[in-house]
Amino acid sequence: MRVYIIGAGPGDPKLITVRGAELISSCPVVLYTGSLVPEDVIARARADARVLNSSGMTLDEIVDVLVEARDADLDVARVHTGDPSIFGSTAEQMRRMDELGIAYEIVPGVSSFTAAAAALGKELTLPELSQTVILTRVEGRTAMPERERLSLLGEHRATLALFLSITLLKKVAGELIPSYGEDCPVAVVHKASCRDQQIVTGTLADIHQRVKEANIRSQAIILVGHVLTSTDFANSRLYDPEFSHGFRKSRTKGPTPARRQGTT
Ligand SMILES: C[S@@+](CC[C@H](N)C(=O)[O-])C[C@H]1O[C@@H](n2cnc3c(N)ncnc32)[C@H](O)[C@@H]1O
């Protein structure tokens, strides 16, 4: 018996891995986070599967389901939204399974922040502009470690992807304006990859008002950074004819200057 912790992806039922979909179709128990995992993903469960929505359960109740399945020697598809490793509350479940000697395996998924970038048609890392993406949230009811306050993270001026923060957008902008500037581009993607996906773009100065007008209050990723609008970024080294790398020799004569060698 094994518990498969499966990333269901951001919403589109086709954005799940083949392995994740196969496991949902074959496991006799399917326990899914109903608040965000779409019904279409769970519709793959076999007709005789025990299908349970964990959104109204406590951790103890979730563990009870897993223990019952273990005692009956039944595999469990434990389905989480996006990728289970990002704000998934999976660690506390795995800790309990470790204590109980229940075997588990993680099947990764498409996170909502990459689905948001896809919806916008953007790359989040651009040469010389931003080579870092910070995945975070702003402090609300869940306290942030002091060293991870948004205003401190903002000092890096890296690309930011904020989860669980859409109702605190005014606070997000207030904390970021000192480092990114009022005109820094922001995009909010609500229900990325779903049929009713919505995109609102603006700047740190006006995004709060724009999102308020669009009436978006849940299930949204906030992306912040100049990568969202830049068009004059440098090309990467990867496709530069002057450079050699493990898979291609330089197209120009003479040795590639060592200083500029690289793959990206
Ligand atoms: C509990 S976290 C789970 C994140 C998930 N593990 C992931 O990798 O996307 C829930 C937050 O993820 C974001 N989220 C989840 N699905 C989304 C979607 N389809 N579009 C936009 N944001 C989404 C929202 O910020 C939401 O508040």
The ligand as an SDF file (V2000), in Angstrom:
LIG
                    3D

 27 29  0  0  0  0  0  0  0  0999 V2000
   -2.7280   26.6030   -1.1000 C   0  0  0  0  0  0  0  0  0  0  0  0
   -1.9020   27.4350   -2.3900 S   0  0  0  0  0  0  0  0  0  0  0  0
   -1.5150   26.0770   -3.4200 C   0  0  0  0  0  0  0  0  0  0  0  0
   -0.5190   26.3760   -4.4920 C   0  0  0  0  0  0  0  0  0  0  0  0
   -0.2650   25.1790   -5.3930 C   0  0  0  0  0  0  0  0  0  0  0  0
    0.3900   24.1170   -4.6780 N   0  0  0  0  0  0  0  0  0  0  0  0
    0.5250   25.5230   -6.6580 C   0  0  0  0  0  0  0  0  0  0  0  0
    1.6280   24.9840   -6.8600 O   0  0  0  0  0  0  0  0  0  0  0  0
    0.0330   26.3140   -7.4530 O   0  0  0  0  0  0  0  0  0  0  0  0
   -3.2570   28.2140   -3.1550 C   0  0  0  0  0  0  0  0  0  0  0  0
   -2.8350   29.4560   -3.8910 C   0  0  0  0  0  0  0  0  0  0  0  0
   -2.2650   29.0790   -5.1350 O   0  0  0  0  0  0  0  0  0  0  0  0
   -2.6260   30.0120   -6.1200 C   0  0  0  0  0  0  0  0  0  0  0  0
   -3.4080   29.2930   -7.1360 N   0  0  0  0  0  0  0  0  0  0  0  0
   -3.7920   28.0170   -7.1330 C   0  0  0  0  0  0  0  0  0  0  0  0
   -4.3870   27.6830   -8.3050 N   0  0  0  0  0  0  0  0  0  0  0  0
   -4.3830   28.7960   -9.0570 C   0  0  0  0  0  0  0  0  0  0  0  0
   -4.7880   29.1080  -10.3880 C   0  0  0  0  0  0  0  0  0  0  0  0
   -5.3450   28.2010  -11.1780 N   0  0  0  0  0  0  0  0  0  0  0  0
   -4.5950   30.3700  -10.8340 N   0  0  0  0  0  0  0  0  0  0  0  0
   -4.0190   31.3070  -10.0830 C   0  0  0  0  0  0  0  0  0  0  0  0
   -3.5740   31.0660   -8.8190 N   0  0  0  0  0  0  0  0  0  0  0  0
   -3.7540   29.8400   -8.3250 C   0  0  0  0  0  0  0  0  0  0  0  0
   -3.4180   31.1090   -5.4410 C   0  0  0  0  0  0  0  0  0  0  0  0
   -2.5030   32.1000   -5.0240 O   0  0  0  0  0  0  0  0  0  0  0  0
   -3.9910   30.3830   -4.2600 C   0  0  0  0  0  0  0  0  0  0  0  0
   -4.2940   31.2750   -3.2230 O   0  0  0  0  0  0  0  0  0  0  0  0
  1  2  1  0
  2  3  1  0
  2 10  1  0
  3  4  1  0
  4  5  1  0
  5  6  1  0
  5  7  1  0
  7  8  2  0
  7  9  1  0
 10 11  1  0
 11 12  1  0
 11 26  1  0
 12 13  1  0
 13 14  1  0
 13 24  1  0
 14 15  1  0
 14 23  1  0
 15 16  2  0
 16 17  1  0
 17 18  1  0
 17 23  2  0
 18 19  1  0
 18 20  2  0
 20 21  1  0
 21 22  2  0
 22 23  1  0
 24 25  1  0
 24 26  1  0
 26 27  1  0
M  CHG  2   2   1   9  -1
M  END
$$$$
